[in-house]
Amino acid sequence: NLYGVDFKSGINNETYKYYIDFAADHGIEYVILDEGWAVNKKADLFQVVPAIDLPELVAYGKERGVGIVLWAGFYATERDLERVCKHYSEMGIKGFKVDFLDRDDQKIADFTYRLAETAAKYRLFLDMHGYHKPAGIQRTYPNVLNFEGVFGLEQMKWTSEKTDMVTYDVTIPFIRMLAGPMDYTQGAMRNATRRNFRTVGSEAMSQGTRCRQLAEYVIFESPFNMLCDSPSNYMREPECTEFIASVPTTWDETVGLDGRVGEYVSIARRKGDTWYVGGMTDWNARTLTIDLGFLGEGAYTAELFRDGVNADKAARDYKRESVEIPADRKLTVKMAPGGGFALKVSRK
């Protein structure tokens, strides 16, 4: 769904080169070719659609410092696992997002270990999509970076309008996330209030506010994180895009701040000398006082993204501002219904 370009967007090299350029310009390390680059319903990862020239995309990405990751269905991966990994590793592909495993029986468990071992052999990393919650394989095979096992944001493209994603978002950090990282695919720039949300597959929107989407990059643990929306939409929102692109995907320290299951959550995470704090609420507007005592002594600068005064009507409304960290280290933030906030704190 690119717009403002001079070519027909879709599953073709022009589109993916545009994605690579966007990623390079924003310090994003990878571009994923999602479902569609291989011929549909052939379950053969060597049958690439004519509009895609993979070696050309890999070379173009390498020039710009961006790696290429391929989506792959379970059956097509399993039927020729060794050859698939060897071929694409030698081409320069960095990893696979393997999908549609869809169960947790003995066959899938066995395949998961064979996949992880074979991918590691060829220096490929894995994102286990369409997969059950993690059970520790990432400790044995650190090349397994992420797992779905979650009702992710992509569901908003086709789910019932009665689905309550906002309440789900403030439940899973206490439940699903305890098992390990989750491939939720956040980052929507089209945001809707509860009343305005509609299921639109081609131009999908999220439930809740823009700042909620930013907060999810801090709250949700996800070593291989996604920007789910279109580059065209991100380029219209440079402040939010700059923030998303700056958020680390691995952390040195995590502090749980406040929360109640199904109501609200607030988490702080540190990378080096920089702290990121995220907060989200359910469909109730909420004022949260955050204890930043973990910062300790010293002087700090802070950047806050908070819900705008009209975010209860136009969920994309937000305010970005520099804030002073109070001497008592207590910061009060108001969140709109379905809202959130994101705070970045750096040492002076």
C-alpha positions in Angstrom: 0.0 0.0 0.0 2.6 2.5 -1.1 1.4 5.9 -2.4 3.1 8.9 -3.9 5.4 6.7 -6.0 5.8 6.3 -9.7 5.5 2.5 -10.0 2.8 0.0 -9.3 3.2 -1.2 -5.8 2.9 -4.9 -4.9 5.1 -8.0 -4.7 7.8 -6.8 -7.0 11.4 -5.5 -6.9 10.5 -1.9 -7.2 8.3 -2.1 -4.1 10.9 -4.0 -2.0 13.7 -1.6 -3.1 11.6 1.2 -1.8 11.2 -0.7 1.5 15.0 -1.2 1.6 15.6 2.5 1.0 13.1 3.4 3.8 14.8 0.9 6.2 18.3 2.2 5.4 17.2 5.8 5.9 15.8 5.0 9.4 18.5 2.6 10.6 16.2 -0.5 10.4 18.3 -3.6 9.9 16.0 -5.9 7.9 13.2 -6.0 5.4 11.0 -9.1 5.3 9.5 -10.4 2.1 6.2 -11.7 3.4 3.9 -14.2 1.9 3.7 -14.0 -1.9 7.3 -14.0 -3.1 7.1 -17.7 -3.8 4.5 -19.1 -6.2 1.2 -19.5 -4.3 0.0 -23.0 -3.3 3.0 -24.8 -4.8 4.7 -25.4 -1.4 8.1 -25.0 -3.2 10.4 -22.2 -2.0 12.5 -22.5 -5.1 9.6 -21.3 -7.3 10.0 -17.5 -7.1 7.3 -15.3 -8.7 8.6 -13.6 -11.9 8.3 -10.1 -10.5 10.8 -10.9 -7.7 14.6 -11.1 -8.4 15.9 -12.2 -5.0 19.7 -12.0 -5.8 19.2 -8.4 -7.0 17.3 -7.5 -3.8 19.9 -9.1 -1.6 22.7 -7.2 -3.4 20.7 -3.9 -3.2 20.1 -4.4 0.5 23.7 -5.2 1.1 24.7 -1.9 -0.5 22.4 -0.1 1.8 23.1 -2.1 5.0 19.8 -3.9 5.1 19.4 -7.6 5.3 16.6 -9.6 3.6 14.4 -12.1 5.5 12.0 -14.5 3.8 8.6 -15.6 4.9 8.1 -19.4 4.5 5.3 -21.8 5.1 5.9 -24.8 7.3 5.2 -27.5 4.8 7.4 -25.9 2.1 10.2 -25.5 4.6 10.0 -29.0 6.0 9.9 -30.9 2.7 13.4 -29.7 1.6 14.8 -28.2 4.8 18.6 -28.7 4.3 18.5 -27.6 0.6 16.4 -24.5 1.4 18.7 -23.3 4.2 21.8 -23.9 2.2 20.6 -22.3 -1.0 19.3 -19.1 0.6 22.1 -18.8 3.1 24.6 -18.9 0.2 22.4 -16.2 -1.6 22.8 -13.9 1.4 19.4 -14.2 3.0 19.6 -13.6 6.8 16.7 -15.6 8.1 13.2 -17.0 7.8 9.9 -16.2 9.2 8.3 -19.7 9.3 4.5 -19.7 9.4 1.5 -22.0 9.7 2.9 -24.6 12.1 -0.4 -24.1 13.9 -0.1 -26.8 16.6 2.2 -28.1 19.3 2.2 -31.9 18.8 5.2 -34.2 18.6 5.7 -33.7 14.9 5.9 -29.9 15.2 8.2 -30.2 18.3 10.6 -32.4 16.3 10.5 -30.1 13.2 11.2 -27.1 15.4 14.4 -28.6 16.7 15.5 -29.8 13.2 14.7 -26.4 11.8 16.6 -24.5 14.5 19.7 -26.8 14.2 19.7 -26.6 10.4 19.2 -22.9 10.3 22.0 -22.4 12.8 24.3 -24.6 10.7 23.8 -22.1 7.8 23.9 -19.0 10.0 20.2 -18.2 9.6 18.0 -16.8 12.3 14.3 -17.7 12.8 11.1 -16.0 13.6 8.5 -18.7 14.5 5.2 -17.3 13.3 2.0 -19.2 13.3 3.5 -21.0 16.3 2.6 -21.9 19.9 4.1 -20.0 22.8 7.8 -20.5 23.4 9.0 -23.4 25.6 12.7 -22.6 25.9 14.2 -23.7 22.5 15.8 -20.2 22.2 18.2 -21.1 25.1 19.5 -24.1 23.1 19.4 -22.3 19.7 19.8 -18.6 20.2 19.3 -18.1 16.4 15.5 -18.6 17.2 14.7 -15.0 18.0 11.0 -14.7 18.3 7.6 -16.5 18.5 4.1 -15.6 17.7 1.8 -17.6 19.9 -0.2 -14.4 20.4 -3.4 -12.8 18.9 -1.3 -10.2 17.1 -2.1 -6.9 15.5 -2.5 -8.5 12.0 -5.8 -9.9 13.3 -7.3 -6.4 13.0 -7.3 -6.8 9.2 -10.0 -9.5 9.3 -11.4 -9.9 12.8 -14.9 -9.1 14.0 -15.4 -5.5 15.0 -16.5 -6.9 18.4 -13.0 -8.0 19.1 -11.5 -6.1 22.1 -7.8 -5.8 21.3 -7.3 -3.0 23.8 -8.2 -5.2 26.8 -6.1 -8.0 25.3 -3.1 -5.7 25.1 -3.1 -5.1 28.8 -3.6 -8.8 29.6 -0.9 -10.5 27.6 2.1 -8.8 29.3 1.1 -10.6 32.5 0.3 -13.9 30.9 1.6 -14.8 27.5 4.8 -12.7 27.8 5.9 -14.7 30.9 6.6 -17.6 28.5 9.0 -15.5 26.3 9.1 -13.1 23.4 6.2 -12.6 21.1 5.8 -11.6 17.5 2.9 -9.2 17.8 3.7 -6.9 14.8 2.8 -3.6 16.2 3.3 -0.1 14.9 0.0 1.0 13.2 -0.2 4.6 12.1 -4.0 4.3 11.4 -5.5 4.4 14.8 -9.1 4.2 15.9 -11.3 4.7 18.9 -13.6 2.0 20.0 -16.5 3.7 18.2 -14.5 4.3 14.9 -12.8 1.0 14.5 -13.6 -1.0 11.3 -12.2 -4.1 9.8 -10.4 -3.0 6.6 -8.0 -5.6 5.2 -6.3 -3.4 2.6 -5.8 -0.3 4.9 -5.9 -1.8 8.3 -6.2 0.2 11.6 -5.5 -0.5 15.2 -7.7 -0.1 18.2 -6.6 2.5 20.7 -4.4 5.5 20.4 -1.2 6.3 18.5 0.8 6.5 21.7 -0.4 3.0 22.6 1.3 1.7 19.5 4.5 3.4 20.5 4.3 2.0 24.1 4.0 -1.5 22.7 7.6 -1.3 21.5 8.7 -0.9 25.1 6.2 -3.1 26.8 6.2 -6.2 24.5 9.3 -8.3 24.6 10.3 -8.9 21.0 14.0 -9.3 19.9 13.0 -9.4 16.2 10.5 -6.6 16.1 8.3 -5.4 13.2 7.1 -2.1 11.8 3.7 -3.4 10.6 2.6 -0.4 8.5 3.5 1.0 5.1 6.6 3.2 4.6 4.3 5.8 3.0 2.3 6.1 6.3 5.5 6.2 8.4 7.0 8.9 6.3 3.9 11.1 7.0 4.6 10.6 10.7 8.4 11.3 11.1 8.3 11.9 14.9 6.7 8.5 15.7 8.8 6.7 13.1 12.0 8.1 14.5 11.0 7.0 18.0 10.0 3.4 16.9 13.2 3.0 14.9 15.3 4.1 18.0 13.8 1.6 20.4 16.2 -1.3 21.1 15.0 -4.9 20.7 17.2 -6.3 23.4 17.6 -4.9 26.9 20.1 -4.7 29.8 17.5 -4.3 32.5 13.7 -4.4 32.9 11.6 -2.9 35.8 7.9 -3.6 36.2 6.4 -0.4 37.4 2.6 -0.7 37.9 -0.3 -2.6 36.5 -3.4 -4.8 37.0 -4.2 -7.7 34.7 -6.7 -6.6 32.0 -6.7 -3.0 33.2 -3.3 -1.2 32.7 0.4 -1.9 32.6 3.6 0.1 32.8 7.2 -1.2 32.3 10.6 0.4 32.1 13.5 -1.0 30.2 17.2 0.1 30.0 19.7 -0.2 27.2 23.1 1.3 28.1 22.4 4.6 29.8 19.0 5.2 28.2 15.7 4.2 29.8 12.5 3.6 27.9 9.1 3.6 29.7 5.8 2.4 28.3 2.3 2.5 29.6 -1.1 1.4 28.3 -4.6 1.4 29.7 -7.8 -0.4 28.8 -10.9 1.4 27.5 -11.0 3.6 30.6 -9.2 6.9 30.7 -6.5 6.7 33.4 -4.0 9.0 35.1 -0.9 7.1 36.1 1.9 8.3 38.4 5.1 6.6 37.4 7.9 6.1 40.0 11.2 6.8 38.2 13.2 6.1 41.3 15.2 3.5 39.4 17.0 6.3 37.6 19.1 7.0 40.7 21.2 10.1 41.0 22.2 12.4 38.1 20.7 14.7 35.5 18.5 13.5 32.7 16.7 14.7 29.6 13.4 13.1 28.8 11.1 12.9 25.7 7.5 12.0 26.3 4.9 10.9 23.8 1.4 11.2 25.4 -2.2 11.0 24.2 -3.4 14.3 22.8 -6.3 16.1 24.4 -8.6 14.9 21.6 -7.3 11.3 21.4 -10.6 10.1 22.8 -12.2 11.2 19.5 -9.3 11.0 17.0 -7.0 8.2 18.2 -4.1 9.4 16.2 -3.9 12.6 18.3 -0.7 12.8 20.3 1.7 15.3 21.9 5.5 15.0 21.9 7.3 17.1 24.5 10.4 17.5 26.5 9.7 17.0 30.2 11.6 17.6 33.4 12.2 14.6 35.6 11.0 15.8 39.0 13.3 15.7 42.0 11.0 13.2 43.7 11.2 11.0 40.5 7.4 10.9 40.2 5.9 11.6 36.8 2.1 11.8 36.2 0.7 11.0 32.8 -2.9 11.0 31.5 -4.0 8.3 29.1 -7.1 8.5 26.9 -9.5 5.5 26.6 -7.4 2.8 24.9 -4.4 5.1 25.3 -0.8 4.9 26.3 2.4 6.8 26.6 6.1 6.3 25.8 9.0 8.0 27.6 12.6 8.0 26.6 15.0 9.1 29.4 18.7 9.8 28.7 21.6 11.0 30.9 22.7 14.6 30.2 
